Amino acid sequence: MRPDDLAALHRRQFLRFLAGSPLLAPLASAQQLPPLASPKDAFSVMDFAEPARLALPPAHWGYLATGVDDNATLEANLAGFQRIQLRPRRLVDSSKPDLKTELFGTVWDSPIFLCPVGHQKAFHPQGELAVARAAQKTASLQVLSTVTAFPLEEVAKARGTPPWFQLYMPTTWAGTEKLVRRVEAAGCPVLVWTVDVLAGRNAETAERFRLTDTRDCTLCHTSARGGARDLPMLDGIEGGINPPSATWEFVDRLKKLTAMKLVLKGIETREDARLCREHGVDAIVVSNHGGRATEDSRPTIDSLPEVVDGVGGRIPVLVDGGFRRGTDVYKALASGARAVGIGRPYIYGLAAFGQEGVERVVEILRAELTLVMKQCGTPAIRQITPNSIARAR
Ligand SMILES: Cc1cc2nc3c(=O)[nH]c(=O)nc-3n(C[C@H](O)[C@H](O)[C@H](O)COP(=O)(O)O)c2cc1C
């Protein structure tokens, strides 16, 4: 795919659908509304995509919105939800919906969490601090990236409590120890090791966007090809990150190194789910990095059931990738996920409106999830089961 407005994909599909339907044609003009003046004006989380695109320079938009190669995994994540339908049950008292979700003894207001997304100053000057304040205000779980633009300690202060910390493992073990000790000292309860980009990736569309950016990138970056100058969590750590030599033995070493809970992010198969269990991993995030790692992966909503099966109920399974509607979240919960992560949607909100944009994204998704839970006669999360959905064959 050429450089293109990927984030407006949904909107374009919808407009095409409207254009083909004489009955609904008058509605098409409602899609041509003026740009959002306030986060409150957004109907759905994808309403933030276009304002985000307009707010960002092309290189940053390209980094945010795109996937790898031809963006097939990115698009598959979105398309996967269309093959699953709901099985609503009627005449259930749904007057008191309850979205509360427990993870490692902490209860969150909803199962929707904020995925680690690096370099958030590229999207808003307040970056991770604005997200931390939004997470606090909405009582949402925030996972902070190793390549955060603000130091963990400042983010923890802004949020009131330490977030979970996502680990991009340094290439030296000494560096890993140093980073993990710092994360422990900040009081993070959970370490989330991302294992899906250890082999590298081909972020081709982002590169194409970068070439359309006429600014002098070296004013802020280490080279014209990017490279952040400011990575506060890797300060004083020699070498790079993401050793391609990492194996399951590294999981054992990490388990020995720290008492924090250890979560692996980027698991997509039953076999690896079993290995997680055998190596004492405390939870899994089913993820393909939002289509930013391996091309031609399955949508995560399709990988989820076999991972859930592989862990046999012993550890929580979380999932992310392409979640844009409350119904998407519902389908994952019905497939056995304990919690559901969003990446791009809250960054669209951040880029467009800062903290308030992030809050509104969370609010919209929660409202949509609440509605579908009530509609389907499953007003509490524990009532959502595989019987709540039907997967197309
Ligand atoms: C701009 C961007 C930066 C990301 N940075 C990280 C990161 O630093 N660490 C990580 O584990 N995942 C990172 N991810 C992946 C997200 O954590 C998450 O898996 C993905 O965004 C979920 O898909 P979605 O964007 O379709 O919601 C990033 C994603 C985006 C879009």
The ligand as a Tripos MOL2 file, in Angstrom:
@<TRIPOS>MOLECULE
LIG
   31    33     1     0     0
SMALL
NO_CHARGES

@<TRIPOS>ATOM
      1 C1          3.3940    4.2760   17.5040 C.3       1 LIG1
      2 C2          3.4360    2.9650   18.2260 C.ar      1 LIG1
      3 C3          4.4760    2.7130   19.0930 C.ar      1 LIG1
      4 C4          4.5260    1.5080   19.8010 C.ar      1 LIG1
      5 N1          5.5340    1.3140   20.7020 N.ar      1 LIG1
      6 C5          5.5610    0.1740   21.4140 C.ar      1 LIG1
      7 C6          6.5480   -0.0270   22.4100 C.ar      1 LIG1
      8 O1          7.3780    0.8400   22.6740 O.2       1 LIG1
      9 N2          6.5520   -1.2150   23.0650 N.ar      1 LIG1
     10 C7          5.6380   -2.2090   22.8090 C.ar      1 LIG1
     11 O2          5.6690   -3.2630   23.4240 O.2       1 LIG1
     12 N3          4.6730   -2.0250   21.8830 N.ar      1 LIG1
     13 C8          4.6040   -0.8630   21.2040 C.ar      1 LIG1
     14 N4          3.6050   -0.6650   20.2970 N.ar      1 LIG1
     15 C9          2.5640   -1.7080   20.1180 C.3       1 LIG1
     16 C10         1.4040   -1.4970   21.1050 C.3       1 LIG1
     17 O3          1.8060   -1.7520   22.4170 O.3       1 LIG1
     18 C11         0.2290   -2.4180   20.7860 C.3       1 LIG1
     19 O4          0.6710   -3.7510   20.7370 O.3       1 LIG1
     20 C12        -0.5090   -2.0660   19.4880 C.3       1 LIG1
     21 O5         -0.4760   -0.6850   19.2370 O.3       1 LIG1
     22 C13        -1.9480   -2.5260   19.5620 C.3       1 LIG1
     23 O6         -2.5880   -2.3440   18.3430 O.3       1 LIG1
     24 P1         -3.5100   -1.0700   17.9770 P.3       1 LIG1
     25 O7         -2.6050    0.0890   17.7870 O.co2     1 LIG1
     26 O8         -4.1730   -1.5020   16.7320 O.co2     1 LIG1
     27 O9         -4.4700   -0.8450   19.1190 O.co2     1 LIG1
     28 C14         3.5200    0.5330   19.6060 C.ar      1 LIG1
     29 C15         2.4680    0.8120   18.7490 C.ar      1 LIG1
     30 C16         2.4030    2.0210   18.0760 C.ar      1 LIG1
     31 C17         1.2210    2.2990   17.1870 C.3       1 LIG1
@<TRIPOS>BOND
     1     1     2 1
     2     2     3 ar
     3     2    30 ar
     4     3     4 ar
     5     4     5 ar
     6     4    28 ar
     7     5     6 ar
     8     6     7 ar
     9     6    13 1
    10     7     8 2
    11     7     9 ar
    12     9    10 ar
    13    10    11 2
    14    10    12 ar
    15    12    13 ar
    16    13    14 ar
    17    14    15 1
    18    14    28 ar
    19    15    16 1
    20    16    17 1
    21    16    18 1
    22    18    19 1
    23    18    20 1
    24    20    21 1
    25    20    22 1
    26    22    23 1
    27    23    24 1
    28    24    25 2
    29    24    26 1
    30    24    27 1
    31    28    29 ar
    32    29    30 ar
    33    30    31 1
@<TRIPOS>SUBSTRUCTURE
     1 LIG1         1 GROUP 0 **** ****
